[in-house]
Amino acid sequence: MTTQKDPWEDRQLSLFGDDEPDNGETQVYENEEAALDELMDRRAEAAVHEEDVDPAPWTSPVPEAAGEVFPVPEEAEPSAAVKNESSGIVKSEAGKRHLSPRILRRAALAFLASKKPDGLAVGVYIPALHAPADAVSFSLSGGVASETRLALASSAPSRLAMSAAKRDRLDRLIREQEALKASLEETIRETEPNLNASLFAETAEWEYEKSGNPRYHRCLRKLEKLRYERQYSGKLERLLAEKTADELYLILPEGADHSTVPPEWGIVRLSPDLALYEVRSATKTGSDSEMRASLATAAAVAARENVLFANGIRFEDGSPVLTPVPRRRKASK
């Protein structure tokens, strides 16, 4: 009998992968949180090996030597300013700690969970990025996805967004080409009146695309290229242009500069005591129903492996095998 291969085996990295020696024992984690953290780290490493490009900053660990790890303040209690801030969404009693990439990824999931969605998942593959997003959530209405959210976590947002200098340069070039286009259209109206498709001057409908002016067509091509570069140069800009989700959020550690982040993105900061604050709300991107359904389906696929692992199920040669359920930490009294 031929065993059918699991279609997601190559795409979804398993904690029980073939690259690890199988000694007949089941690995037991201290708690479910530790197991899921390891799963996310391995998915991030797999994404780096699959793509022949630089790894996505929000899934790649940041070297401590590079100075990207934010120090923990000396005081044990949050400052009065943090305590009195009314916009806090998620608070933790765990105390202050280093805001590592792993903690930022967990914060992305916690923030989306605070929106009370019907479904959410981590490590959701996004075609526009050729890499997984840190967290995705969706809400249902009448059995269909009615609202979607996507969150990325990063301690260096400048690596995800287009630089301010490049954005200003492209905006200037686009304005220049638009001014040239308007000037050339005025010339076409004078030299090629036959392109007016209307019988009345007051309701003129000019077919500029049929003009024989070569400068006008060169201007259109250049303007199209500049607009495309403006929309797709940065990862954040690309997700906006594709309207990947209705709301897009960036999770940043306290003190990170977000001046390069497009204004349509929501900004959420994570303080050293693990409190989340929504600094800026996200602007609705106008994602359509097809894109919402696609993202919700991708979230369900990404959650598949976590569900199997949490229930002690793994695949061997395409067949499910029941293993001991990972231990959970006892709730403190």
Summary of the structure (lengths in Angstrom):
residues: 333
radius of gyration: 25.2
end to end distance: 52.8
largest distance: 85.3
contacts: 937
relative contact order: 0.17
helix: 39%
strand: 17%
